[in-house]
């Protein structure tokens, strides 16, 4: 890789980190291409990005960002998944991949500015999706109103002698 390519790669990585809110670093040595391709697809489906790059370039790219704490984890064969959207979806994709592929290991992660470990990633992955949580919240917000409507309808029927 020539110097201009490296500069362009670091600039592209910096842009990715600037727009991301969460990132997970995994080690993927010994991984077959088909499994890596399937993981890339699941990451894309969770509206996240997945990159494999040289460790020195990754370390340069995270400098002066909220992901600077990940710098020490860029050793060996490193890949990074980032998202600016649904943290839970990314955690589910990464956790599922790690369960199915013992050759891959979790190195480090930052979710919304906080360092996380493998256990915290697993807890995040077990949360319901954002859409399910929103649906539950809306149900809880409308439940008292619908209960009141049913009670008022019952009173109306009682008064009307139905």
N, C-alpha and C positions, 0 to 999 in steps of 0.2 A: 504494500500500500504506500503510495507516494505521499509526500507531505501535504499537498493540496487536498488529496482525498481524506486524509486524517483530519485536517482543519474543517472540511465540509461535514464529516461524520460527527465531530465534536459539536459543531454548530447545530446540526440536526438533533442530536441527543439533548443538547441544552434546551432547545425549543420544546422537545417532548417533555422534559422535566419541568419546564416553566409552566406548561399548561396542565400538568398532572397534579392530582391531590394524593394519590396513593401509588405505591410501587412495591413489587415483590421480586426478590432476586432468588433464582434457583440455579442449582448445578445440574447439568444434564449429561455428563459423560456416560458413554455406553448406551445412549438412547438411539433407537432405530429411527429412520427418517419418517416412516409411516406414523409412528406415535407422536413425533414432533409436529408433523403436519396436522394431525388431529387436535393436538393441543393448541396450535396456532389458530385453528378454526374456532375452537371453543372460546378462546380469548377474544377473538374478533366478535363473536356472537354476544359476548358480555360487554361490548362497546369499549374494549380496552386495546392496547397495543402490546406487541411482543417483539423484542429485539435481542439479537445476539451480536455482541461487538467485542472488541479487544478490551481487556481489563483496564489498561492505561487510559484508553479513550473514555471509558465509563467513569473512571475516577476523575478525570479532567471535567467531564460534563456535569457531575453532581456538585462540584465545588461551588460554593456560594448559593446553593439552593436548599430547599427544605429537605432534600434527600442526601445531604452531605454525610450523614451518619452511615449511609450504606457503603461509603468508600472502602472501608476495611473488608467488606464481604466480596469485593471483586478480585478473587483469586481462583485459579483453576479455570474450568470451563463455566462461564457465567452467562446467564440469560436474564433479561429483566422484562417484567410485564408491568405496564403503567395504565392508570385510568384517571379520568377527571370526572367520571360519572358515577356509576353504581359500584361502590366498594364491595358490597356483598356478592354481586355477580362475579367480580374478579376473584374474590376469595373462594367462591364455589368452584370456579374453573380451575384455579391453581390447586386447591385441596383435592379435587377429583383426579387431577392429573398425577399428583404425588401419590395418591392411594393406588392408582393403576400402574404406576411405573416406579418400582423400587430403585431403578438406576438413577432417577432424579431425586434431588434432595433440596429442601428449603434451606436457604442461607440466611436471609434477613428480609425484613419488610418495614415499610413505613405506611401507615394508614392515617390519613388526615393529620399529618405532622407528628405522629407518635410512632416510635419504634415498636414493632410487634415480634413475637416469637412464633414458633410453629403451633403451639397450643392456642394462642390467640387467633391465629389464622383459621384454625379448625373451628373455634367458637363462632367466628364471623361467618364461616361457610355454612354453619348449621342454622343461621338466622333465616327467616322467611325472606323472600325477595322484596324489593322496594314496592312493587305493584301490590303484592299481597298485604304488606304492612299498610299501605295507603287505603286499600279496600277495607281492612279491619278498622282503621281509624274512622273512615266514613260511616261504616256500619254503627260504630259506637256513638258517633255524633248524631246520627239519625234515629237511633233506637228510642231515646226518650220522647222524641217528637211523634214517632209512629205509635208508641205506647199511649201517649196522650190522645192521639186521634182515635184510637180504638176505644179508649175509655169514654171519650166524649160521644162517640157514635152509640155506645151502649147506653149512656144516659139519655140520649135523644130518643132511642127506641123505647126505652122504659117510660119516658114521659109521654110518648105518642101512643103508648099502649100496644105496641106491636108484639 
